[in-house]
Amino acid sequence: MIRPLRFAFIILLVVLTACDAFSAPPTATNTATATLTATLEPSETPTSTATATEAPTLTPSETPTETLTPSVTPIPSETPTATITPLPEIQFRLDEWGETTLPQSIADGIDSPLILFTNSNDQQSITNIATAEVENTTMILYAVAPGAPNSRVELLELDVNTGNQIYPAPDGRTIAYFQPLGAAPGLYILDTTSTTAFTGRLVPIRSMVQRGFVSTPAWSPDGETMAIALQTGYALDVYLYARDGSSRINVTQSGAYDWWPAWSPDGRYLAFVSDRDTCPSWVPATEGGCDALTTPPPTGGMVYIYDTEAETIERLADITVTEPPRWINRRQLVLAGGNQLDLLNPHRNLWIANVQVDNVQRVALPGDEDTLYLNDTWSPDGSAVLLQKVTGSDIEVVMMTAGGQLIRSRQGDFEFPRFGMLADWSVTGDRIAIGGIRGQCPYGVRVADASFDFVASGSPPPTMCDPLYSPDGQFLAFTGVNPNVDGRVDVYSATPNGFGQVNLSVDLRGSMTLIGWLGPQS
């Protein structure tokens, strides 16, 4: 019996030991819990890391959402920055230097006026006139003395995209020209006072159209200053550039649109058009200004006069014009306004104004309130004007006084289409040449006197387009077509009466464009 009891005791001891073994694990479990806690902390850290990893992944998708939210919010919708963000202002620089060689006859100074014209696509390699040649993009600017085709000299080689955007200074010492292509587009100048003539970029612009307006440079009579309208951040200002590029002055700085500068013949006054009466400023948040988001840009404005001596700016007249002001003489300007292209109600009004006295008068024949006056050309003293008078479908060429008295009508002698006539009055006041424009040239050389009596009434060939008297009134230049010789356009010169015609481009091929006169004024 003893052994069984001992055996039972041993079994009980084993059971108790097992119970102790099972009771020990809880402690181990607690330790394990601590261990698990420690283990979980790293595992939570990765979890946090995973969250952080997910957060960057979500952030980009959330960021665009937040970025898009302002486009829905009123702030961006009230301020579409793209429409009123200021445009880059034109920088002042004189760069892109180059040089060209000029003949001594030009560099020594121009004693008498020369004719400027361009020749494009001169196909000099033609060996057989029956064989078509590939067109090129080269344009040459020539100067030639009237009546002397052998005196023709080359001034510049340009790209055809320059077109007629060439602006000679009156004294002939400088020629401005627009170069639209290449790495450095802009308005360049050519100094003609040396045989090694320098060229340089005066205005770094990509177009001569500034905020919707063709911005033609205007040279002062002495050739020392060029006026041009250029875009500012929100509008247009008139700048004065020194001929040598040494300075630039903003003479308007109104915050409004200021454009179409024009010098008086004596150089004292600079006329320009401004919309400051209706829009004092286009700068956003300016009190009393215009909002570019709701107000369309101007199509016209009132004429202002900048007095270079007094350095003052004053409004000339309470008249809205839609065309550049034109000086007749050193004190009188022609103003024109209206919409001549309105299909239902075309209208155009003419006024003549004097900068020295408060005098602005409407120019019209009695009863011509609804008549359309086109292509007006004024006598040097401002006393008479030649123009096209359009009444319904009737078009006649008339000469009248500034006071509205008819001098003469020649309805049966001319049948120019509307906008198809261009005339020029000689500085002497006793001759006026009348021709076509833009290739619409049905007549030969026609020159009349101050009473509108014909001095010359020629028949083609050649026809006469774009007539332009020399600054001294001693010569007449024009382009003409000879229908008997392949219909090509050539540049001609003639006496003031229209006689003695000389073809100045007879040996050139390609297309000719008359630019104007280069040289001293009368």
C-alpha positions, 0 to 999 in steps of 0.5 A: 500500500505504501508504494501506491500512495507514493505513486499517488503522491508523485502523481499529485506532485507532477500535477502541482508542478504542472499547475505551477507551470501553467500558472507561470505563463500568465507572468510570461504572458504579461511579459509577452504583453509588454513585449507585444506592446513594445512590438506594437509600438514599432508596428504602430510607427510603421502604421504611422509611416504608412499613414504618412506615406498615404498622406503624400499620395493623397496630398497631390490629389487633394492639392489640385482640388484645393487649387481648383476650389478658388476657380469656383470661388468668387475671388478668381471669377471676379478677377480673371487675371489673364484679361487684366494682367499687365502686359510687359512694358516695352524696354528701352534699349539700343542693341543688335548693332550691325553695319552696311555700306552706303555710297559716298553720295548718300553719306556726304549728305542729301542735297536734294530729295531722293525717291525711296522704293522697294523691290521684292523677289528680284529674280536675277537668275532668270535665263529664260522668261518662259521658265518659272523661277522660285520666289525668294523672300529678299527685299531691297530698299533703293534710293534714286534721284528723280529722272536719273535711273542710273543714280539708283543705290541700294540702302538695305537688304530686308525680308519681304515681311517688312513690307512698307513698314519703312519710315524715313526721317525728313532730313534723310539722315535716318531711316526707321524700319520694322524687322518682324522676324528673327531672334530680335524683332523690332523697330530698327534705325539706319544712320545714313551719315557714314559710308559704313552705316550703322543699324541698331534696334531702337524699339524691341517690339514684335508688331507695329500694331500696339493694342489694336492700333497701327503705331506708325512712327512720326519723325520731328521735322529736324529728324532728331526725335521719333514719336511712337505710341507703345503699350504700357501695362494697361494702356498706351503712351506716346514716347519720344526717342532721340535719333541717336538712341541716347534717351527716351521720354514718356510724354503722356503717362495718363493711364489712358490710351494715347496714340497716333502722334503727329508733329507740326511742320515746325516741330513745336507741337505734337498732336495725339489722340486720347480716350482720357475724357471717357477713360481717365485710366485703365489701371485696375482699381483706379477711381473713376477709371475703366474696367477692362473686363466690362469696358471695350477698348476705345476706337477713337478719342479726342485730339490733344496737343503737347507743346514742346516749348511749354511742356504742356498738354491741352485738349484741342477740341471737344470732338471725337475722332476715329482717324489720325490727326493730319497737319495741313500747315504749322497751325492747322489740323484736319480731324475726321470721325465717324464710321465710313464702313458702316454698311447701314449708315456709313458716315464720316465728318471733317473738321479743320482746327487751329492750334493758336486760336479756339477755332474748329469748323465743320467742313461740308457743302450746304445740305450735305449733312448725310454725305460721305466725304472720302480721301480728302487732300488739302491745299498747303494754306488750308483754304481748299480741299479735293475729295470724293463725295459719295451720295448713295451710289453716286461718287464724284470728285469735287474741289471745295473751300474749307468754308463749304463753297464748291469750286468745281465738280468733275463727276464725268471725268473720274470714276474712281471706286469708293476709297479708290482715289489718292491725291497729293497737293504740291507744297507750292499750292498750284498743282495737285496730282490725282491717281488711284490706290492699291492697284486700282489705277484706271487713268494715266497721269492727271494733274490739275491746278488750284481751280481744278482745271487739268494741266495734264490729262494723260492716258495709259500707259502708264497708269498713275497710282500713289502720286506723291510730290517731293518735299520741295514741290519740284518733282512728282513720284508715282507707281504705274502699270504698263499694260503693254509690257506684261502689266508690271508695276514700276516706279516713275518720276515726272515734272510737277505738271506730270510730264517728262515721265521716267521709269526708275525701275525698268531693269528690275524684276519682281514687285515695286512699292513706293515708300516716299521721299528722302531728303531735305524739306522745302 
